[in-house]
Amino acid sequence: MTSSGSDAFSSVGNAPEILAAEARSSAAGEEVNKALAGKLPSVGLLATAGGGTEINDVDEGRRTGGTYSYALGLDIPLYQGGRADAAISAARADHRASAEAAKDRRVATAYELALALARISQQREAIAILDRQQRTLHRLAGEVKAEIKGGATSRVDVDDVNRQLAHIAVAREEVQLAVTDAEYTTRRLGISADAKLPDTAGLGLPDTEQELVALAMRENPRVKERMARVEGAEARVTQAKGEMLPTVSAGVRLTGEQGLLADVDDSHQGVAEVRFSLPIYTGGSRSATIRQRADEKLSALLERDAAVEGVVAAVRSAIDRRNKARRMLTLAEVEKRSAATMLEGLRAERKVGERSTFDEIRAIENFANAELNLTQARYQLRAADYTLAAETGQMDRLVSSMPVAEPVK
């Protein structure tokens, strides 16, 4: 099933890669609950019951009856060397990281779709331009054939028109192939290739480089994910160091049992205790764990720095691309107006014999190329805007209303 129009970006939420990222985020949330449970008291019950027969050799008696035993325990952690708090901090950091990873996947998918739709739109405009050029040349071919009969031109002009028509046919097929390539993304995501292009104007992106970079540092999900990973790594270092510290806990035990001779074997007791544990020698395993966690923290820091540098470079590159696309758009509009004026003048001059058919064919080609340059400039400007929206984390606002996917039937 496909979506079209403004519903396209809502339907992106059903993409398997996005659902998988959200499921990983949900699983990470359960790790927080598990870590919180480490600071809470625990209660356990162990009970057995059965029956049997006892034979006494002294009085040659036989007794048959039931037996049972039970043990009810309550354990209360009093001091854990900061391990439980560190585990909670690490789990929460991992949850934030996985949530940002899910957002990054939504942003990346929306960005991929936006570029695909922009490319499809551009190539379809190119097809329309080539079709207009083809119709214009067909009309010119008819005029040339009429002029041949009157002796005003030669067969060479007809051949030149036919050659140009053949070139347009090849170019049109190339454009169709480009449309097919771009439609791979829409087909994969179950979106109609006719879906409306997203408009980034409503995002209110700033214009200056400084503001865009600052916005990216605050909102880019890759940067925020890497920052959360650093926090998690720091918490794991603290957790590993806590393994070298003592622990203190309190416990209460209630136990009881009954044998076959209930009046003799029946017993119940209660015990309250405080337990102290201190690791003295662990064969170096805990020291190795501390060093391992420290290396993981260093790795997380370097990955964060790499993400920051990558995002800053991407934003600056997109700004440069947008500025050049704007200049290209202005120049392409001028080129199109000039080409249109030139074509109109050449047509008038050819009719009075001052210009050749060859000149008009070239003018028609120049006008078509100017229109193609204009569509390319528009695409580059859109692509730059989509890149800035993605790198500043704002592309996610286009998919903020994603529905939960329905099960596949």
N, C-alpha and C positions, 0 to 999 in steps of 0.2 A: 504494500500500500504506500502511496506517495502523498506528499503534502505540497501545497502550492501557496503562492502569495505570502502574506504576513505570517502564516502559520509555520513557515519553513523552519525558522530557528527554534520554535517551541518543540517541533518534532525531533530536532537534533538530540534532545534529551534521551531518546530511546536508543541511541547508538550503543552497541555492546561495550565499546571501550570506555564510555562515560559511566555506564551502569557498573562496570567492573571496578572503576576507580572509586565510585561511591560506596560499593560494597566493601572495598578495602578500608575506606574511611570509617565505615560502621564497625568493622571488626576491630580497628584500632581504638574505637570508643569503648569497646568491651574490655580492652586491656587496662583502661583507666579504672573501671569497676573492680577488676581483679587486684590492681595495686592498692586501691582503697581498702579492700577487704583485709590486706595484710596488717592494718593497724587496729582491726577490730577483734574483740574476744571471739574465741571459738568454743563451741560446745559439741561434745561427742558422747554417744551412748553405744555400749557394747553389751548385748544380752544373749544368753543361751538358755535353753530349756529342753528337758528330755525326761526319760524314765528308765528304770532298770530294776534289777533284782540283786539282793545282797544275801549271801549265805554265811552265817556265823558258825565257825567250827567249835566255839566254846560251848554255846548252849544249843548247838545244832538247830538254830532258828533260821528262818527264811523271811526276808522282808522284800516287799515290792512297793515301789513308790516313784515319785517324780523328783527331779533335780533341776536346779536353776542357778544362774549366776548373772550378775550385772555389774557394770562399771560405768558411772556417769562422771564425765570430766569437764571442767571449765578452765580454759587457758586464757590469761589476760596478759598481753605484751605490755611491759612497763617502759623499757628502754631498748631501742634497737640500733643504736649507734647512727641514727639518721638514715638507715637503709630504706625503711619504709617510705619516708618522705621523699627520698631521692627517686625511688621507684615510681612514686606517684607523679613527680615532676617529669620524669622521663616518659611515662605513658601519656601524660597530657601533651608534652611536646610532640611526641609521635602522632598523636591524634590531630593536632594542629597541622603538622606536616602532611599527613595523609589527606586532610580536608583541602589544603592548598594544592596538593597534587591532583585531586579531583577537579578543583576549579581550573587548574592549568589544562587539564584534559578537555574541559568544556570550552575554554578559550581557544585552544589549539584546533579543536574540531570546528568551532564556529568560524575561526579564521580560514581554515582550509576550505570550508564551504563558501564563504564570502568570496575568496579568490577564484574559486571554480565558477561561481555564478557571474562574477565580473568578466572572467575570460570567455565564458559562453556568450555573454551579452556583446562583448567586443567582436568576437568572431562572427556572430550573427549580423552585426552591423556591417562587417567587412563583406559578408555574402551579399547583403542588400546593395552595397556600393558596387561590387563586381557585377551584380545583375543589372544595375542602372547603366554601367559602362558598356555591358554587353548589348543592351537594348539600343543605346546611342550608336554603337558601331554597326548594328544591324540596319538602322536607319541610314547611316552614312553609306553602307554597302549598297543599299537600294539606290541612293542618289548617284553613286559612282557608276553603277551599271547603266543607269539612264544616261549619264554623261558619256559613257563609252559609245553608246549608239549614236550620240551626236558628235563624236570625235573630239570631245573636250578633254578626255583623259585616256589612260591606257589600262591594259590588263594588270600591270604591275601594281596599281593602286588597289585593285580588288584583291590581289594576292596579299598585299600588306595588311588589308583589313582582316582577311581570313587568318593570317598568321597571328594577329593580335587577338582575335576571337579564340583561337586555339590556346593561346597563352592564358587568357582569362579562364578558360575551362579547366586548365591544369591548376591554376591558382585557386579556383573555387573548390576543387577537390582537396587541396592542401588545407584550406580553411575548414572544410567539413571534417577532416581528420583531427584538426585541433579541437573542434567542438566535441568530437567523440572522446578524445583524451580527457577533456575537462569534465565531461559527463560521467566519467568513472566515479568521481567523488560523489556526485548527486545520487547516482545509482546505489553506491555503497551505503549511503546514509538514508536512502529511501526518500529522497527529496526530489520534487519535480524540477527539471531543468528550466522551467518557466517561472520558478519562484522569484518573488520580488527581491531586488538587491537591497541589502541592509543600508540604512542611511546613518552615517556616523555623525551627521551634523547635530543630532539631538544629544550626543554624548557630552557636548561642551568641552572638548579637549582644548587645553591652552595652546598658544601659538609659539611661545618662546622655548628655546632649548632647555633653559634652566628649570622652567616649570614642568616641562614634560619629563625630564630626568627625575625631578623630585617626586612627581606623581608615580612614575614607574617604580622608584625605590619603596614607595609606600604600598603600592597596590599590585605590582607584578607577582603573580602566584609562585613563580619559580624562585624569586628572591625570598619571598616569605617562607616558602617551604624549606629552603636551605638554612634560613635563620632559625627556624624551628628545629631542624636537624642538629644545629650547633647546640641549642639549649638542651636537647635530649642527650647529646654526647657529654655535655658538662654534667648533667645529672647522673649519668652512668659512671663517670669518674668518681663523683661523690659516693655513689652507691658501692662501688668497688672498694673505696677506702674504708667505708663503714664496715665491710666484712672483717677488717682487722680489729674492730672495737668490740668490747664485751656487750652481752645482751642480758637483760633482766626481765623475768616474767613471773607471774603469780599463777598458781593453779589450785583448784579445789577438786578432790576426788571423793566420790561416794561409791563404795563397793559392797557387794553382798553375795552370799551363796547359800545354798541348802542342799545337803546330801539326802540319801535315802532315810537316814535316821534324823528326822527333822528336829527333834528335841536336843540332839547332841551336835549335829553338824551345821545347824543354822547360825549364820554370823553376818553382821553388818558393821561397816566402819566408815568413818569420814576422815579425810586428810586435807589439810591446807598447807601449802608450801610456797616458798619463793626460790626460784632457780636462777643461778648466775652462771653464765658461760663466757669463757675467754679463750679465743684461739691462741695457742702458743707456738705451735710448729705445724705448718701445712705443706711442707715440702716445696715451698716457693710458688704454689699454684695461685695464691691470692695476690702475691706480688706481681706475678706474670699477668694476672687479670687487670691490675691497676695500670700496668704499662700498655696493655692492649687497649684499654679504654682511653688512655691518653693519646695513643696513636689514632684511634677512631675520631677523637675530638679534633686533632690536627687535620685529619682528612676532611672532616665536616667544615672546618674553617676555610680550608683551601677551596672546597667546592662552593662555599658561599661566596668567596671572593671571585671565583671564576664566573658564577652566575651573575653577580653584580656587574662585572666588567662586560660580560656578554650582552646584558640588557642595555647598559649604557651605550655600547657600540651599536646595537640594533636600533635604539631610539635615534641616535645621531645620524645613522645611515638612512633611516626612514625620513628624517627631517630634510636631509640633503636630497633624497629622492623626490620628496614632495615639492621642494623649491624648484628643482629642475623640471619636474613634470608641469608645474604651473607655468614656467617660462616656455616650455615646449608647447603647452596648450595655447598660450597667447600667440606664439609664432605660427603654429599650425592654423589657427583661425585666420591670421594674416595671409598665410600661404594659400588657403582655400579661396579667400576673396580675390586674391591676385590671379589664381588659376582660373576662376570663374570668369573674371573680366577678360583674361587673355583668350579663353575659349570662345567667348561671345564675339570678340573682335576678329579672331581668325576665321570664324564661320562667315562673318560678313565680308571679309576680304577674299575668302576663297570663292564666294559666289560671283565676285567681279573679276576673278582670275588673278588676283594679286598674291594669293597663297595657294600652296599645293595641298592635295589630299593628305600627303605625308605629314604636313604641318598640323593639320587638324587632328589626325590620329594621335600625334604626340601630345597635342593640347588636351585631348580627351583623357589620355593616359596620365598626364600631369595632374589634371583635376581629380581623377580617381585616387592617385597617390596622395594628394593633399588631404582628401577625405579619410584615407586610411591612416595617415599620420595623425589626424585629429582624433580618431578613435583610439589609437595607441596612446596618445597623450592622456586622454580621459581614463583609460585603463590604468596607466602608471600612477595617475593622481589618486584613483580609488585604491589601488594596491598600497600606496604609501599611507593613506588614511587608515586602511584596515590594519596595516602593520603597527602604526602608532596606537591604535585602539587596543590591539592585542598586547603589545609590549607594556602598555600602561595599565593592563588589567581591566580595561573598561569594556572589552569585547564581551565579557561575561554578562554585562547588563542586557545584551541582546538575547541572551538565553536564560535570563533569570527566572522566567516563568515556565521552565521545562517541566512537563508532567512526568509522573512516575510511569515507566513503561508497563504496558499490559503483557501478561504472559503470552508467549507465542503458542498458538493452538495448532 
